[in-house]
């Protein structure tokens, strides 16, 4: 049991409240990609230019995660979560009224600012509720909100975009964010701020080389998923030639893959964290290569989209890795995980769009994605080698 503002509640209710926030964030992050074919014409831009809107949100996450986490180091976690989700509701609601491409860019950047700090603080709250040998599973349950968003929230936003207008997709996110504020106020633990917390202590995370290596693995390795997912709706319409009504179903299959990954993979990660991360990166290389050969038919692209989604469990695994290697500066490290993944969210669409604009065709995002996942695996090997050297040095020092 834990303590909320209204008395003791079960960890399950706390995780549920946190997961609803993850659902809101996952919906806006992924639905914006699926709404790209609808808002691009209205704002007078082409698909590669519309991809910059995705990158603007990602840049907001990259900037906001460290700045907010460090600045709010002394703030009680529950109060910070309420503030973050309130801001998230406001900016996403304003996106529904964006009158031009320029305004959409600004509002998507502002919408991204609370994202990383929310996930970082929510992850710390989640792991505080369970025994140490179930930390990754607790983080995975919180992340289920994000993965379920790709099954329900994203297809719903995509359907709204097709049926009544893309602006309603952002209204859906704003409403869900307000619900999150209510649930966190009811169920999140009401605990005082850590008296030892300070901006300088949080910044000490940046002294650890393995923190930087883990962030680099996420920034490069996860970019492959975004290189494909950003253009998935366009590929389904332009190459696979499905009807617009089928697009949300395939996007939902991606979400089922992410959910399956976050249900199953954390159990392996709690036993062997880094080997699980390496295996996921190789799995992503293979599935992204398959994607390039599967786009001609809905019957081949759909199962491959599921496999690409499973690789999304890398985010949960690296979240726990960062908390391990950051020592006493876990807040900043946990938040920076989402800076890294939204660097990937900026890098993947940019490189995928670059390949498209240079005439390499709709197969190109899969090739770009596989190369990025492979780059993440190379960084994983370097990180493992650093771990081995550190372990041998400690053994020699104690001998």
C-alpha positions, -999 to +999 in steps of 0.1 A: +000+000+000+010+036-005-003+070+007-023+093-015-039+127-007-070+108+003-055+079+022-039+045+014-044+031-020-030+001-039+001+004-061-022-008-090-043+023-088-012+045-087+002+027-118-032+031-135-032+069-129+003+071-143-005+049-172-034+072-182-009+101-185+013+078-206-018+071-228-023+108-234+014+113-243+015+082-265-016+093-283-003+128-292+032+115-300+021+088-324-012+102-336+004+133-350+023+110-374-008+092-384-027+125-389+001+138-411-019+130-444-048+151-431-032+182-416-005+186-442-029+197-470-049+220-447-017+238-436-004+240-471+026+217-468+038+184-482+045+152-463+083+157-457+077+193-445+049+180-422+074+157-407+091+188-392+060+192-370+069+157-356+105+169-351+093+201-333+075+180-307+106+158-303+128+189-298+105+201-271+109+168-253+147+169-257+149+205-243+122+202-216+131+169-200+165+180-185+155+217-179+123+209-160+137+180-140+167+200-128+147+231-121+120+212-102+145+189-082+131+201-049+095+199-059+073+170-045+067+144-072+029+145-070+028+183-074+052+181-103+032+155-121+001+176-117+018+206-131+033+187-160+000+171-171-019+204-167+006+221-190+004+192-214-034+195-216-032+232-223-007+231-251-023+201-269-057+218-266-042+248-283-029+226-311-065+219-321-068+256-329-035+261-348-043+284-378-010+278-397+021+257-401+042+282-381+017+282-352+016+244-353+054+242-351+055+264-320+026+247-302+040+212-309+074+223-294+056+236-263+035+204-261+067+184-260+083+202-230+065+183-202+067+149-219+102+137-208+099+151-172+065+134-168+078+100-178+110+103-158+092+113-125+064+087-132+090+060-136+106+069-102+071+068-086+064+034-103+096+017-091+091+031-055+059+010-053+075-025-059+104-047-048+137-042-066+134-074-087+102-061-103+114-026-112+114-031-150+079-047-148+066-017-129+080+007-155+066-015-182+031-013-166+033+024-165+044+024-202+014+002-211-005+034-212+017+045-241+015+012-259-023+010-254-025+045-269-011+030-301-039+004-301-068+027-291-058+063-289-039+066-322-064+047-343-092+068-327-074+100-334-067+088-370-104+079-374-114+114-361-089+130-385-105+112-414-142+115-403-145+149-387-112+167-389-076+163-376-081+190-349-103+166-330-074+143-325-056+170-304-089+177-285-089+140-276-054+143-261-063+174-241-094+157-226-073+126-216-047+148-201-073+165-179-085+131-168-049+123-158-047+154-136-078+142-118-065+106-113-031+117-101-047+141-076-067+112-063-042+084-063-006+095-066+015+092-034+016+125-014+051+125-002+074+154+006+104+162-017+137+145-010+155+169+014+188+160-003+175+167-037+190+196-056+197+207-091+234+200-087+228+165-075+206+158-105+233+173-128+258+148-113+242+121-135+260+137-164+294+127-149+287+090-156+299+077-190+274+049-190+246+074-187+257+090-220+262+056-236+227+045-227+212+077-240+231+073-272+218+037-276+183+050-273+188+081-295+203+061-324+188+026-320+152+037-315+153+060-345+146+031-368+111+026-354+103+063-359+118+063-394+091+037-404+062+047-382+062+083-393+055+074-429+034+043-423+001+059-430+014+074-462+029+040-473-004+022-466-023+047-487+003+053-515+019+018-519-002-008-502-033+010-516-056+002-486-087+023-480-085+051-454-106+030-431-080+002-429-051+026-419-063+028-382-065-010-381-028-015-392-018+013-368-036-007-341-015-038-349+016-017-343+002-009-309-006-045-301+031-053-309+043-026-285+019-038-258+030-074-262+066-063-260+060-043-228+041-072-212+067-099-220+101-082-224+104-066-189+103-101-173+135-110-192+150-076-185+146-080-147+168-111-150+193-099-176+189-063-184+216-055-209+215-088-228+178-081-233+185-047-247+210-061-272+186-088-283+159-062-289+182-041-311+190-071-333+154-080-334+146-045-346+173-046-373+156-078-387+120-065-385+129-032-401+147-049-430+116-071-435+095-040-436+111-028-468+101-061-485+066-062-471+049-029-481+032-041-513+005-061-496-016-055-465-012-092-457+026-090-455+030-054-441+006-061-412+025-089-393+058-070-399+043-038-384+035-060-353+071-071-351+084-035-354+061-026-326+075-053-303+109-036-306+094-006-288+100-024-255+135-010-257+123+022-241+113+003-209+145-016-207+168+014-211+147+033-185+158+008-159+193+008-172+196+046-167+183+044-132+210+018-125+239+038-139+229+073-126+233+064-089+219+093-069+207+114-098+179+091-111+154+119-118+174+136-145+186+103-159+151+089-161+138+121-178+168+122-202+157+087-215+128+105-232+151+132-245+171+104-261+140+087-276+127+119-289+161+126-304+153+094-322+119+107-329+135+137-346+163+118-363+143+089-377+116+110-395+143+135-407+165+107-423+135+089-436+121+121-451+156+129-466+157+095-483+121+101-497+129+136-509+160+123-528+138+099-547+147+066-530+110+056-528+087+044-501+109+014-494+136+037-481+123+043-445+128+006-437+164+006-449+171+038-429+154+023-399+175-009-400+207+011-403+198+032-372+189+000-352+222-015-362+240+017-351+223+013-317+236-022-314+271-011-321+268+014-293+254-014-271+285-035-277+307-005-267+287-001-235+291-038-227+328-036-232+330-006-209+311-026-182+335-055-186+366-032-182+350-015-152+343-049-136+379-061-142+393-029-128+373-034-096+385-070-093+421-059-097+417-032-071+402-056-046+428-083-052 
